[in-house]
Amino acid sequence: MEGRKPLGEALKEFDEFRKGKSDGKVFIYPLNHHTERTGFCPCQVGEGGVLRLILWQARYVIGAVALLLPWSSVKVSLFRALGARIGRNVYISSNVWIDPTLPELLTIEDNVLVGAGARIALHELCIDKYVAGRVIIREGANIGGFSLIAPGVEIGRRGSVAGGAVVARDVPPGATVGGNPARILKPRTREPEPQG
Ligand SMILES: CC(C)(COP(=O)(O)OP(=O)(O)OC[C@H]1O[C@@H](n2cnc3c(N)ncnc32)[C@H](O)[C@@H]1OP(=O)(O)O)[C@@H](O)C(=O)NCCC(=O)NCCS
């Protein structure tokens, strides 16, 4: 495909991105069609071969199984072990789905509630591109039940996501968003407390 880096080079860039060694909230690899092999998804054998595939799949299974457990503290610990940065006093409710493919792209700061059935996507396969994106949920935010947070989205400090919202854009600090696509319902629900 014209203008696209060779897979080996792109995989190296991708590894640096997911390890936090490169800037930017999203990594994009152009595709002709979503069924084209990317080498980035664990469902496909890329340049890293079968061993890489097995390691990815094992990590995926641990994450997926962790999310079935009823205990928030266990889910938090297991996701930390898989590479997610999760702060103190974070509650992950029941039936929450966190993309187990790339847990290292997730940051949840202190005092966050992730409501029941919320879904946090960290990658997506579109018709013309593969996208992986960091999701950052800042201190004191509230993620409403059954909402969907898209890859690359940052929820600002003490931001609030309504139940069932589909959040594809950043949420400003203190704002409440809702709907699909999520729009600002209240610009500032609560005054964010001063930093530090
Ligand atoms: C969005 C939310 C925070 C708003 O609560 P609130 O501050 O009390 O605001 P109100 O109920 O006065 O609603 C404000 C506006 O948002 C709208 N709204 C409320 N909930 C909404 C939702 N889920 N989706 C879209 N719009 C919503 C209301 O219709 C109202 O619109 P209007 O001003 O045009 O009439 C709350 O409804 C919500 O969804 N909280 C998430 C709770 C949750 O899921 N917690 C985790 C449980 S495990």
The ligand as an SDF file (V2000), in Angstrom:
LIG
                    3D

 48 50  0  0  0  0  0  0  0  0999 V2000
  -25.0780   11.8230   33.2770 C   0  0  0  0  0  0  0  0  0  0  0  0
  -25.3830   11.9280   34.7650 C   0  0  0  0  0  0  0  0  0  0  0  0
  -24.0840   12.0480   35.5520 C   0  0  0  0  0  0  0  0  0  0  0  0
  -26.2350   13.1540   34.9310 C   0  0  0  0  0  0  0  0  0  0  0  0
  -26.7130   13.2590   36.2540 O   0  0  0  0  0  0  0  0  0  0  0  0
  -27.1730   14.6710   36.8570 P   0  0  0  0  0  0  0  0  0  0  0  0
  -25.9580   15.5210   37.0440 O   0  0  0  0  0  0  0  0  0  0  0  0
  -28.0020   14.3810   38.0490 O   0  0  0  0  0  0  0  0  0  0  0  0
  -27.9600   15.3780   35.6870 O   0  0  0  0  0  0  0  0  0  0  0  0
  -29.5020   15.3140   35.2750 P   0  0  0  0  0  0  0  0  0  0  0  0
  -30.1310   14.0180   35.6670 O   0  0  0  0  0  0  0  0  0  0  0  0
  -30.0830   16.5850   35.7860 O   0  0  0  0  0  0  0  0  0  0  0  0
  -29.4020   15.3570   33.6980 O   0  0  0  0  0  0  0  0  0  0  0  0
  -28.7500   16.3990   33.0190 C   0  0  0  0  0  0  0  0  0  0  0  0
  -29.0250   16.2220   31.5270 C   0  0  0  0  0  0  0  0  0  0  0  0
  -28.3410   15.0440   31.0850 O   0  0  0  0  0  0  0  0  0  0  0  0
  -29.2740   14.1530   30.4480 C   0  0  0  0  0  0  0  0  0  0  0  0
  -28.8570   12.7890   30.7840 N   0  0  0  0  0  0  0  0  0  0  0  0
  -28.8850   12.1980   31.9980 C   0  0  0  0  0  0  0  0  0  0  0  0
  -28.4030   10.9500   31.9100 N   0  0  0  0  0  0  0  0  0  0  0  0
  -28.0590   10.7510   30.6200 C   0  0  0  0  0  0  0  0  0  0  0  0
  -27.5150    9.6600   29.9230 C   0  0  0  0  0  0  0  0  0  0  0  0
  -27.1990    8.5000   30.5270 N   0  0  0  0  0  0  0  0  0  0  0  0
  -27.2750    9.7950   28.5910 N   0  0  0  0  0  0  0  0  0  0  0  0
  -27.5690   10.9460   27.9610 C   0  0  0  0  0  0  0  0  0  0  0  0
  -28.0980   12.0390   28.5850 N   0  0  0  0  0  0  0  0  0  0  0  0
  -28.3460   11.9230   29.8990 C   0  0  0  0  0  0  0  0  0  0  0  0
  -30.6140   14.5050   31.0450 C   0  0  0  0  0  0  0  0  0  0  0  0
  -31.6420   14.1210   30.1740 O   0  0  0  0  0  0  0  0  0  0  0  0
  -30.4910   15.9950   31.1780 C   0  0  0  0  0  0  0  0  0  0  0  0
  -30.6980   16.5850   29.9090 O   0  0  0  0  0  0  0  0  0  0  0  0
  -31.5230   17.9970   29.8030 P   0  0  0  0  0  0  0  0  0  0  0  0
  -30.7030   18.9830   30.5910 O   0  0  0  0  0  0  0  0  0  0  0  0
  -31.5270   18.2530   28.3390 O   0  0  0  0  0  0  0  0  0  0  0  0
  -32.8420   17.7230   30.4140 O   0  0  0  0  0  0  0  0  0  0  0  0
  -26.1290   10.6580   35.2700 C   0  0  0  0  0  0  0  0  0  0  0  0
  -27.3780   10.5950   34.6390 O   0  0  0  0  0  0  0  0  0  0  0  0
  -25.3960    9.3690   34.9140 C   0  0  0  0  0  0  0  0  0  0  0  0
  -25.5460    8.7730   33.8610 O   0  0  0  0  0  0  0  0  0  0  0  0
  -24.5060    8.9110   35.8400 N   0  0  0  0  0  0  0  0  0  0  0  0
  -23.7400    7.7150   35.6770 C   0  0  0  0  0  0  0  0  0  0  0  0
  -24.0840    6.7940   36.8380 C   0  0  0  0  0  0  0  0  0  0  0  0
  -23.4430    5.4510   36.6580 C   0  0  0  0  0  0  0  0  0  0  0  0
  -23.6220    4.7760   35.6600 O   0  0  0  0  0  0  0  0  0  0  0  0
  -22.6210    5.0670   37.6790 N   0  0  0  0  0  0  0  0  0  0  0  0
  -21.9490    3.8000   37.7270 C   0  0  0  0  0  0  0  0  0  0  0  0
  -22.9020    2.7790   38.2700 C   0  0  0  0  0  0  0  0  0  0  0  0
  -22.1360    1.2390   38.5820 S   0  0  0  0  0  0  0  0  0  0  0  0
  1  2  1  0
  2  3  1  0
  2  4  1  0
  2 36  1  0
  4  5  1  0
  5  6  1  0
  6  7  2  0
  6  8  1  0
  6  9  1  0
  9 10  1  0
 10 11  2  0
 10 12  1  0
 10 13  1  0
 13 14  1  0
 14 15  1  0
 15 16  1  0
 15 30  1  0
 16 17  1  0
 17 18  1  0
 17 28  1  0
 18 19  1  0
 18 27  1  0
 19 20  2  0
 20 21  1  0
 21 22  1  0
 21 27  2  0
 22 23  1  0
 22 24  2  0
 24 25  1  0
 25 26  2  0
 26 27  1  0
 28 29  1  0
 28 30  1  0
 30 31  1  0
 31 32  1  0
 32 33  2  0
 32 34  1  0
 32 35  1  0
 36 37  1  0
 36 38  1  0
 38 39  2  0
 38 40  1  0
 40 41  1  0
 41 42  1  0
 42 43  1  0
 43 44  2  0
 43 45  1  0
 45 46  1  0
 46 47  1  0
 47 48  1  0
M  END
$$$$
